[in-house]
Amino acid sequence: MPEWMQILLTGTGSAAAAFIAAWALLRKGAWDDRQAWFNQIQEERDAADRRAEVSVEAFNAQADRFWADKAASRNHVGALTDHIWQRKPPPPPEPPAGYIP
């Protein structure tokens, strides 16, 4: 084989190897970018889940306070009604603990 052909084949082989190496690095970079994007989405989803858990807990606490106040209100209305029906003199009974006027 002539020397010029060997040089041409060697140069072509080196260029092909360099192209493949560059292509592999670019693909790895694209994969890293994609993986970083996936990680960001998962972190945002986890943060949203934590916020939802906190808001559910806050809602439950608020609902518990509401129902406690409603029960206290009913007890107070019952005590006032009983006071009236028994024709007791003033002052009316004090509101129970947990009653919000």
One Martini backbone bead per residue (centre of mass of N, CA, C, O) as a GRO file, in nm:
protein
  101
    1MET     BB    1   0.099   0.036   0.022
    2PRO     BB    2   0.088   0.348   0.002
    3GLU     BB    3   0.176   0.612   0.192
    4TRP     BB    4  -0.063   0.808   0.135
    5MET     BB    5  -0.281   0.596   0.220
    6GLN     BB    6  -0.195   0.564   0.511
    7ILE     BB    7  -0.230   0.858   0.587
    8LEU     BB    8  -0.529   0.874   0.510
    9LEU     BB    9  -0.629   0.647   0.698
   10THR     BB   10  -0.520   0.763   0.960
   11GLY     BB   11  -0.664   1.036   0.943
   12THR     BB   12  -0.950   0.923   0.920
   13GLY     BB   13  -0.943   0.759   1.181
   14SER     BB   14  -0.885   0.999   1.370
   15ALA     BB   15  -1.134   1.165   1.294
   16ALA     BB   16  -1.341   0.952   1.375
   17ALA     BB   17  -1.253   0.929   1.670
   18ALA     BB   18  -1.300   1.227   1.740
   19PHE     BB   19  -1.598   1.234   1.666
   20ILE     BB   20  -1.691   1.014   1.864
   21ALA     BB   21  -1.589   1.151   2.120
   22ALA     BB   22  -1.751   1.413   2.089
   23TRP     BB   23  -2.028   1.281   2.076
   24ALA     BB   24  -2.013   1.145   2.355
   25LEU     BB   25  -1.983   1.409   2.518
   26LEU     BB   26  -2.247   1.538   2.425
   27ARG     BB   27  -2.432   1.311   2.526
   28LYS     BB   28  -2.349   1.334   2.820
   29GLY     BB   29  -2.439   1.627   2.854
   30ALA     BB   30  -2.735   1.574   2.784
   31TRP     BB   31  -2.780   1.371   3.011
   32ASP     BB   32  -2.711   1.559   3.245
   33ASP     BB   33  -2.930   1.767   3.183
   34ARG     BB   34  -3.168   1.573   3.207
   35GLN     BB   35  -3.110   1.481   3.497
   36ALA     BB   36  -3.130   1.761   3.625
   37TRP     BB   37  -3.424   1.806   3.543
   38PHE     BB   38  -3.542   1.564   3.694
   39ASN     BB   39  -3.443   1.649   3.974
   40GLN     BB   40  -3.598   1.916   3.985
   41ILE     BB   41  -3.881   1.798   3.958
   42GLN     BB   42  -3.866   1.618   4.211
   43GLU     BB   43  -3.816   1.848   4.414
   44GLU     BB   44  -4.077   2.002   4.352
   45ARG     BB   45  -4.270   1.773   4.423
   46ASP     BB   46  -4.176   1.735   4.717
   47ALA     BB   47  -4.242   2.024   4.806
   48ALA     BB   48  -4.545   2.008   4.738
   49ASP     BB   49  -4.605   1.775   4.932
   50ARG     BB   50  -4.520   1.926   5.189
   51ARG     BB   51  -4.724   2.157   5.157
   52ALA     BB   52  -4.976   1.977   5.160
   53GLU     BB   53  -4.936   1.860   5.441
   54VAL     BB   54  -4.945   2.129   5.591
   55SER     BB   55  -5.225   2.221   5.487
   56VAL     BB   56  -5.378   1.980   5.603
   57GLU     BB   57  -5.302   2.029   5.897
   58ALA     BB   58  -5.417   2.315   5.913
   59PHE     BB   59  -5.704   2.238   5.839
   60ASN     BB   60  -5.753   2.040   6.071
   61ALA     BB   61  -5.705   2.244   6.298
   62GLN     BB   62  -5.929   2.439   6.212
   63ALA     BB   63  -6.161   2.233   6.226
   64ASP     BB   64  -6.129   2.166   6.525
   65ARG     BB   65  -6.185   2.453   6.626
   66PHE     BB   66  -6.465   2.478   6.506
   67TRP     BB   67  -6.598   2.231   6.650
   68ALA     BB   68  -6.539   2.327   6.936
   69ASP     BB   69  -6.702   2.592   6.914
   70LYS     BB   70  -6.970   2.461   6.838
   71ALA     BB   71  -6.999   2.295   7.096
   72ALA     BB   72  -6.985   2.534   7.292
   73SER     BB   73  -7.229   2.683   7.179
   74ARG     BB   74  -7.437   2.463   7.234
   75ASN     BB   75  -7.395   2.453   7.538
   76HIS     BB   76  -7.470   2.748   7.591
   77VAL     BB   77  -7.753   2.741   7.472
   78GLY     BB   78  -7.853   2.519   7.663
   79ALA     BB   79  -7.804   2.677   7.927
   80LEU     BB   80  -7.988   2.919   7.856
   81THR     BB   81  -8.247   2.759   7.809
   82ASP     BB   82  -8.258   2.635   8.090
   83HIS     BB   83  -8.266   2.902   8.244
   84ILE     BB   84  -8.533   2.998   8.124
   85TRP     BB   85  -8.719   2.746   8.188
   86GLN     BB   86  -8.648   2.781   8.508
   87ARG     BB   87  -8.672   3.085   8.592
   88LYS     BB   88  -8.411   3.228   8.628
   89PRO     BB   89  -8.218   3.461   8.733
   90PRO     BB   90  -8.008   3.679   8.701
   91PRO     BB   91  -7.752   3.572   8.562
   92PRO     BB   92  -7.626   3.414   8.323
   93PRO     BB   93  -7.448   3.178   8.213
   94GLU     BB   94  -7.145   3.096   8.148
   95PRO     BB   95  -6.931   3.035   7.924
   96PRO     BB   96  -6.754   2.804   7.798
   97ALA     BB   97  -6.484   2.660   7.722
   98GLY     BB   98  -6.400   2.767   7.389
   99TYR     BB   99  -6.568   3.013   7.356
  100ILE     BB  100  -6.662   3.223   7.073
  101PRO     BB  101  -6.823   3.534   7.039
   0.00000   0.00000   0.00000
